[in-house]
Each structure stands twice: as C-alpha cells, then as structure tokens.
Amino acid sequence: MEVLYFAWVRERIGLPRERVETVATTVAGLVEELRAREPRYEAAFADLKALRVAVDQKLADFDAPLAGVREVAFFPPMTGG
C-alpha cells in the first residue's frame, strides 16, 4: 500500500510517501510496524493523539481495518480559518 506523510510527520520521517508491505490488519498495527523500523518513525508516531489518519482518502480511526486499502495518510490535525 501507499503510505503518505504530511507536515511535520513528513519532516520527521524525511519522506513524503513510500510503498509499504505490511501484515498489519489495522492502522494501529501499521503504525507499530513503522515505529519498529527506526528512530525517525518512532519520533513521528510518538503521540498518536497529535495525529489524524485517512484511509483511501477518508478520515478514519487508528482501529480502522486495512483489508483492501490502497492508501493510508498521516497528518496533524488541521485548523480552519
């Protein structure tokens, strides 16, 4: 699947996107796999309360299933104005 990173998440990881092979069944499981990769991922995903996630371009929770998903995006909460 394609994993996209935005704003400070992208800055901490150093990539705007990457192709990821995963055995995770939920977004939370994917996050745990990414955290285990190296310190920059651990830093980016240290506080999940400071992150939002979209699955196939729809806002989702971290317990969202990954079956059939093509894209997961991580980004900080947005403010309007």
C-alpha positions as CSV (number, residue, x, y, z in Angstrom):
1,M,0.0,0.0,0.0
2,E,1.0,3.6,-0.4
3,V,1.7,5.5,2.8
4,L,1.6,9.3,2.7
5,Y,3.1,11.7,5.3
6,F,2.2,15.4,5.6
7,A,3.5,18.4,7.5
8,W,5.8,17.7,10.5
9,V,5.2,13.9,10.1
10,R,6.9,14.1,6.7
11,E,9.7,16.3,8.2
12,R,10.4,13.8,10.9
13,I,10.4,10.7,8.6
14,G,12.1,12.5,5.8
15,L,9.8,11.2,3.1
16,P,6.5,12.4,1.6
17,R,5.4,8.9,0.7
18,E,6.5,5.3,0.4
19,R,5.3,1.9,-0.7
20,V,4.9,-0.4,2.3
21,E,4.3,-4.1,2.5
22,T,2.5,-4.9,5.8
23,V,1.0,-7.8,7.6
24,A,-1.0,-5.4,9.9
25,T,-4.7,-5.7,9.9
26,T,-5.4,-2.2,11.3
27,V,-3.9,1.3,11.0
28,A,-2.7,0.9,14.6
29,G,-0.8,-2.3,13.6
30,L,0.7,-0.5,10.7
31,V,1.9,2.3,13.0
32,E,3.5,-0.3,15.3
33,E,5.3,-1.8,12.3
34,L,6.5,1.6,11.2
35,R,7.7,2.6,14.7
36,A,9.8,-0.6,14.8
37,R,11.7,0.4,11.7
38,E,14.0,3.1,13.1
39,P,14.0,6.1,15.5
40,R,12.7,8.6,12.9
41,Y,9.4,6.7,12.7
42,E,9.3,6.3,16.4
43,A,9.6,10.1,16.7
44,A,6.9,10.7,14.1
45,F,4.4,8.3,15.8
46,A,5.3,9.0,19.4
47,D,2.0,10.7,20.2
48,L,-1.0,9.4,18.2
49,K,-3.3,11.9,19.8
50,A,-1.4,14.5,17.8
51,L,-2.1,12.7,14.5
52,R,-5.0,12.1,12.2
53,V,-5.3,9.3,9.6
54,A,-7.1,8.9,6.3
55,V,-7.7,5.5,4.7
56,D,-8.3,5.7,0.9
57,Q,-8.8,9.5,1.3
58,K,-11.5,9.2,4.1
59,L,-10.9,10.2,7.7
60,A,-10.6,7.1,9.9
61,D,-9.6,6.0,13.3
62,F,-6.5,4.1,14.2
63,D,-8.5,0.9,14.7
64,A,-9.7,1.1,11.0
65,P,-9.1,-2.2,9.1
66,L,-6.6,-2.3,6.3
67,A,-8.1,-5.1,4.2
68,G,-8.3,-3.9,0.6
69,V,-6.9,-0.5,1.4
70,R,-4.7,1.1,-1.2
71,E,-3.6,4.3,0.6
72,V,-3.1,5.5,4.2
73,A,-2.2,9.1,5.0
74,F,-0.9,10.5,8.3
75,F,-1.1,14.2,9.1
76,P,-1.5,16.6,12.1
77,P,-5.0,17.9,12.9
78,M,-6.0,20.8,10.7
79,T,-7.3,24.1,11.8
80,G,-9.5,26.3,9.7
81,G,-10.0,29.9,9.4
